[in-house]
Every structure is written in C-alpha cells, then in structure tokens.
Amino acid sequence: MGMTFAEKILAEKAGLDRVEPGQIVTVTPDFCMSHDNTAAIAKIFAKIGVDRVKDPERFVIVLDHTVPPSTEKYALGHKEIRQFVAEQGITQFYDGGVGICHQVLPEKGFALPGTLILGSDSHTTTYGAFGAFSAGIGRSEMAVLYATSKIWLKVPESFKVVINGELQGAVTSKDLILKIIGDIGADGALYRSIEFTGEAIAGMSQASRMILSNMAIECGAKNGYIPPDDVTFRFLEGRAVRKYYPVYPDPDAQYEKTLEFDASSLVPQVAKPHTVDDVSPVEEVAGTKIDQALLGTCTNGRLEDLRLAARILKGKKIAKGVRMLVLPASQEVLLDALVEGLIEAFVRAGALVLNPGCGPCLGAHQGVLAPGEVCLSTANRNFKGRMGSRDAQIYLASPATVAASALTGKITDPREVLEGGAK
C-alpha cells in the first residue's frame, strides 16, 4: 500500500521506510520560522539552560505583526529580537517593512518542495502550496528547536480534496477555500493533512494556490499540500536557497476522506461573523452596510490580488463613509504595484495604502474597529475582537468582492461592477 504525502515526507525526515497515521516520529525541520513572538520564544529558550542556538542557519525570523511598533512594549520586543539574532548569529533575519512572514519566506526561497517547515504561527500552512509539509507550532516547541533542532510530530491522517472544473470570471481561489471550509467545518479536518488536487488547481497561479494552503488551518488542518509542478518551479527560479527534491503521494495511497468540488459552478462566497466556516454565497449577505474594507494580509496581499482590486477601483471613488485599507504583503509586492500604477489607482480612489505587514489583521494597530462597525476583509479570520472591538463584525471575502463593496458602501457581488461581468 502506498503512502500519502504526509506519511511519505515524515517517514523520510524521520529516517524510516514507512510510517502510519497516529505514529509519533522525531524529525529535524529544514527551516523554522518565527516573527514578533521571537522575543517571548527567546525568553523560554534562555530557561532551557542552553547558551547557543544549535543551528542558526535553520531559523528564519521576520518582523511583521506590529510594524512599525505602535507602543513601547512592541518596540522593546523588536529591540530584544534584534539583540537575540545578533548574539546567536541568526543571519536570516528580515526586519520590519520587508513583509509578512508567509510572503517573505516564499519570496526569499525558503518555501521549497519536499521540505519540512515549522513556524510559530498557525498560517505556516501557507508553504504547503510549494509542496512542503509546513505547520504551525507553539512558542515552547520553537524554543526547544532553538536548543536541539529536533521535535516530535504525530503523523496525520490525510484528506484528498479534488477541485474539478475551472474558476469563472470574478470568482477566485479565496471563494473556493471559503466554500471548502464552509462545507468541512472549522474543526472538520482537525490535525489532518489536506492534499489539494484536480484540474482547477493545475490551472491556478502560485499566488492563488497559496491562499488555499494559507487557510487550510481554518478547518483545522495540520498541513495543506499542493503537488509542485512547473508553475511552482518557475516561481522558485532564482529564489531557491538550495536544491530541493519534490515529494509526491503514491498513486495507491489511502485517504481517510476524499472530497470533490466543482470550481466551474462556484459563485463569490462570504464568511459571516464570527466564524470562518459560516459561509454563504455573496447574494445572501448583499446589501449589508460596511464601514471598512480591508485588502491585503498574508492571505490576499499579493500582486494578483492588488491587480484585481485595482481593475475594479480604477477611475472610481470609494463610497462616502467607507474607509478602505490596502496592505501589500511585502516590499517586493509594493514595488511591483508601484511600477504597474496600482498604488496610484488605490490612492486616487480614496484608499489608504499601508506599509507591508500584518497591520489590521490582528487588531494590534492600524484599522482597529470601533463597537458596532462592520469590516469586509480579505484576511483569514473573523473571530470576535480579532480587529479591535468585540462588538464589531468582520466578514471575509475575495479581493474582488472587497473592492466592489468599497465602491458601493455595502457588500456587493463583484460580478455586478466588473466590466462584462453581469450575473
């Protein structure tokens, strides 16, 4: 009997011929990622009794969550991180402004096929879009990795999610993953490895695939894998920090569950407050008044997302009473958007363009919501209090839906405003 991707790669990293779901294996990750929480991790590391990080070249640290720091506490944390990386000889350090960790690692060539990547952030699942086994871990676990470079993992059961057909018009991979999460449920794939496959996946850009893997965690998945192909390999040309060796599931692998979705019949989707799995077609919430529109984050802050939104907004003005925030995922994305004239289109439409970083997504600064306010966001979470007040409401949607809604001041089907895109 063959092995799934998760079984195959964890067996390889553990030095075993084969593993079974539920088995505990000890592995050494290829790369480990942390961000602003590195200051807290360093304090835990100091208590272990080890003076030096075992393999500094294995660690990538990105400041992105509160950039620039909005309080003295955040500023002190950043200072402590800079001191820690200097003392420990961690050279793969990206200071504030370079971008969001889940965009920076792929851009800098660390998200490689056939690698095991662990990060102290739940959306580390993003790198599965490159054929990696990538998963979030806790701060204590990361501190132990600093000290030993080893960790134990449980081999997960696997789901195969087959996406047939092709996405149509203004419908994006964000709509697709919202539909999948809505059907599976917030804990429906708890500690499972999801393998996304099918003709719709094959036709997607690398950026669109990243959205699926990024949000796999929102249905509880440990990993969200997409088989690497020429699209992936082209993205990595000139970026990969080392040679890589793709790992693919065996044709006769056994899956706990196989689910099929038809991309061709999908319409724009919206996740309603206050859970990511409360999903419905946009028409069911159309007309809901919004106060803020957020475009960006590690889910939808890439160049193709900005292009789609700018196409809708160019030459128009956002609705009176609506605040629109645009958040490029990285400095690279920002520079490309400047060259293409996308930033000018946003500014002329009345949007506020923010520096690359996590910003409003976590509610620590930038775009905090007041009680009673409603935000339509391209981010990945809409829990109570996620962006400020627990009495605010957050809806999640695609860049097209967010841009269209910013123009009308209410949740709007993007097909109504896109040229030639009548429903």
Buried (B, 14 or more C-beta within 10 A) or exposed (E): EEBBBBBBBBBBBBEEEEBEBEBEBEBBBBBBBBBBBBBBBBEBBEEEEBEEBBBBEBBBBBBBBBBBBBEEEBEEBBEBBBEBBEEBEBEBBBBBBBBBBBBBBBBBBBBBBBBBBBBBBBBBBBBBBBBBBBBBBEBBBBBBBBBBBEBEBBBBBBBBBBBBBBBEBBBBBBBBBBBBBBBBBBEBBBBBBBBBBBEBBBBBBBBBBBBBBBBBBBBBBBBBBBBBBEBBBEBBEEEBBEEBEBBBBEEEBBBBBEBEBBBEEBBBBBBBBBBBBBBBBBEEBBEBEBBBBBBBBBBBBBBBBBBBBBBBBBEBEBBEEBBBBBBBBBBBBBBBBEEBEBBBBBEBBBBEBBBBBBBBBBBBBBBBBEEEBBBBBBBBBBEBEBBBBEEBBBBBBBBBBBBBBBBBBBBBBBBBBBEEBEE
